[in-house]
Amino acid sequence: MDTVTAPSPSFLGPHHLVHRPASPEAFLLNATAPVRQNFAFSAELPYQHPLFGDSVSEYHDLQFPVESLRQTMLFAARRYFRVPENWHPVVASGGAAITRLSAWRRRDERARIALELGMTPLDLVGGVPRGLDCEATVSIDGERCGTASARLVFLTQGVHHSHRVLGRRQSEESLAAGDGGPVAAGLPLPERVGHRDSRNVLVGLPEHTGTDGEDGLAFPIDTTAAAGLPAESPDTAGEVPAMLFLEVSRQVGLLAAAELYGFVPSHAVLSQWQASFRGFAEPGLPLHCTVREGVRRADGRVARDASGRPVAGLRLSFLQGSRVVARVSASVLQDC
């Protein structure tokens, strides 16, 4: 068992990482065989935090375990799987789910979170992976209560640059043609998106839309807001951070669930999130999110979980001009 302390970004705070190697050379060579490897991560859940401490909800949210998983994957890729520093990490997909809501309730300032992670290398070239899959179980104060997952892809600098240039050009062309999405007519009250501080409001008021015979909502997004989002790292400098998509999903999810189902934002929780990224969101270009209802029950009523609580299923698309950069399925649970 290899115990290490990964570099400690301010977002994570003090934490502990343990490698449970599946092969003996990890001890001898400080590297792993290119097969699945297991890790354990633990930390205190942030209580006084500019984003998480600014909540009207009684629950911790999914941001911390998802970002913990992403940063642990980056550290493991460099340290254990020998991924070169100049290969650019890209989040291809990610997800998280709450499986036991009671464990996520804020009880005191010293709640501890733990992740049991299994990382599998993908697309090996000379024993070095071009990608990494991770599945994790989440526990809070010893109670298993959630799951998280992600897939990272590592691109050479040239390939990464060409993808960025092509995507920006496509977005700029569609924006020039007038496909710019909604224009912010104002901001919702912070309480409507689960916060108290207006500086953490990332979305504008929605417009009602109707395409292909389907009604929905469209939200403009402010990519420069949210004081508590993870700071840029050398790996992702100059990019819209992947965690912005999760925080925006939570905010538009609360607003849409209130608009479509009558949920009360202060008692609503983003309980499931699954994202697929299709390109890079470019800083400086307008970004918006469309939200449509998921599949309703045959009788038209909102679905309910095993405990009888209402659950709103939503489908989200993130666009710059007409270019889709991410698609998300999400569920918002009303705790009542």
C-alpha positions, -999 to +999 in steps of 0.1 A: +000+000+000+015+033-012+005+063+009+010+097-008-002+132-004-011+146-038-005+183-045-031+201-025-051+227-046-070+251-024-103+237-037-096+203-021-079+215+010-060+190+032-066+155+019-051+120+019-045+096-010-036+059-007-026+038-037-035+001-034-012-014-062-023-045-080+014-053-090+046-054-070+066-032-094+047-002-080+068-005-049+101-010-067+098+014-096+073+039-083+051+032-114+023+008-121+016-019-147-008-006-173-038-023-157-066-012-134-053+003-102-071+011-070-069+042-048-086+056-017-091+094-012-103+111+020-108+147+030-130+169+051-160+183+033-156+220+029-179+240+052-165+275+051-161+279+013-170+307-011-192+284-031-202+254-009-205+275+022-228+298+003-258+275+002-294+277+012-297+239+011-291+216+041-272+192+019-236+189+005-237+188-033-219+167-059-192+192-068-166+182-043-165+144-050-165+150-087-136+175-086-118+153-061-120+124-086-108+146-115-078+159-097-069+125-083-071+111-118-047+138-131-022+131-103-024+093-108-020+097-146+013+116-142+027+097-112+016+061-117+007+057-153+035+078-167+014+100-189+037+128-202+033+163-187+029+178-222-001+156-231-032+177-225-060+162-203-095+165-216-127+154-197-146+133-222-175+123-199-184+123-162-211+115-138-222+114-102-253+102-083-266+104-047-277+069-036-285+077+001-297+112+006-296+113+044-258+110+045-255+142+025-272+163+051-250+189+067-247+180+103-215+196+116-183+213+103-162+182+103-179+158+080-155+135+062-158+122+026-140+092+012-138+079-024-128+043-033-115+047-068-107+022-096-087+035-125-084+017-158-059+028-185-072+030-221-057+029-256-021+019-246+008+031-267+041+017-256+026+009-222+014+045-217-024+051-218-040+077-240-070+077-217-081+068-182-115+055-169-124+059-133-153+045-112-157+055-076-180+049-046-186+078-023-189+076+015-196+104+040-188+097+077-184+061+069-218+057+052-218+047+015-240+072-002-230+079-038-211+072-070-189+092-093-172+084-126-151+101-153-132+094-185-101+115-193-085+116-227-049+128-232-041+147-264-009+159-278-005+197-278-009+198-316-041+178-316-055+198-287-048+231-304-063+220-337-096+209-320-098+243-302-092+263-334-118+243-354-144+245-326-139+283-321-143+288-359-175+268-361-190+288-331-179+322-345-194+314-379-228+304-364-228+334-340-221+357-370-251+341-387-273+352-359-275+320-339-264+335-306-288+320-281-307+339-253-295+374-241-295+379-203-324+401-194-315+399-157-303+375-130-324+353-108-323+358-071-294+338-056-318+318-035-335+305-067-302+287-077-294+276-042-270+304-031-270+335-010-243+355-027-252+370-061-215+366-072-221+328-075-250+331-099-238+318-132-271+319-152-294+345-164-332+344-165-345+319-190-364+323-222-391+298-232-383+280-264-401+256-286-383+235-312-394+203-329-427+205-312-410+204-278-411+232-252-381+241-231-360+268-214-328+285-226-304+301-201-275+324-209-244+315-189-218+338-174-185+319-176-166+345-156-187+343-124-187+319-094-159+329-071-156+294-056-150+274-087-117+256-089-088+278-100-072+272-133-043+248-132-014+247-157-033+218-175-064+238-181-053+275-182-073+295-207-102+270-209-137+271-195-133+247-165-152+214-167-166+220-132-186+250-145-208+226-164-218+208-132-225+240-112-245+253-141-264+220-143-273+224-107-284+260-110-305+256-142-318+223-127-332+241-097-347+269-118-362+245-143-376+221-116-393+251-100-406+264-133-418+231-147-428+211-115-432+237-087-401+225-067-388+247-039-351+254-046-341+255-010-354+219-006-342+206-039-310+186-046-292+177-078-292+139-072-280+126-106-257+140-133-243+124-164-224+145-189-208+138-223-185+165-237-184+170-275-159+199-278-143+228-260-163+257-247-142+288-257-138+317-232-150+350-246-178+335-267-215+334-256-224+301-239-260+290-232-278+260-219-311+246-231-333+225-207-361+201-216-381+177-196-371+140-194-396+112-199-427+117-177-447+088-163-476+075-184-501+093-163-482+126-168-472+130-132-437+136-120-416+105-112-408+096-076-379+078-059-381+047-037-390+069-007-418+087-026-400+120-031-406+138-064-378+136-090-376+158-121-356+143-150-341+169-173-321+170-205-295+198-209-275+209-239-247+235-237-241+255-269-218+282-283-238+294-313-252+263-329-223+241-318-231+216-290-202+214-265-218+191-239-250+171-233-262+163-198-289+142-182-298+153-147-323+146-120-334+171-093-350+156-062-375+175-040-369+167-003-403+169+012 
